[in-house]
Amino acid sequence: MEYPHAFKAKMVQRLSAPGAPSATALSEEVGVPQPTLSKWVREAGRVGGMGKSKRTKGKRPQDWTPEAKLAAVMEADTLSEEELGVFLRRRGLHRTHLRQWREQIVAGLKALRSKKASPEARRIRELERELQRKDKALAETAALLVLKKKVHAIWGDEDGDTMPRRGR
């Protein structure tokens, strides 16, 4: 069966959008065989007519590193609406990717801030301070014991006669 180009383009777009259904699920939904849908996606990638082959380094957006995602969000925030469209097409992204990544960045920063103020973090800091204090006290006690042994070795027994001998 021959399908109109606009229909093919719409199916390819649905399959390549964020959160897209699988080719099998879309096949059951629209009544087009799954191998046909997969073939359209491959052809769109080869022809580049639907933006699939022009992605940065050939990576899918979900395969990007966190650093690359952050850089893309920061760059996109500086662009005008027209420039943003070109940027998205060039990178093979959708606005939803940028929105999701921005939300992830904000959530990560909030989690980092809340970790600093959490009761567990405060308790850990208190325990670390107490441990340092006890380490210092232990070192001081060890030093005193060493000194006591040296004094005993030099001056002898405390119970002995402290007066000098007269036979000199």
Secondary structure, DSSP 8 states (H G I E B T S, - for coil): ----HHHHHHHHHHHHSTT---HHHHHHHHT--HHHHHHHHHHHHHH-TTSSTTSGGG--GGGS-HHHHHHHHHHHHTS-HHHHHHHHHHHT--HHHHHHHHHHHHHHHHHHHHHHHSHHHHHHHHHHHHHHHHHHHHHHHHHHHHHHHHHHHHH--TTS--S--S--
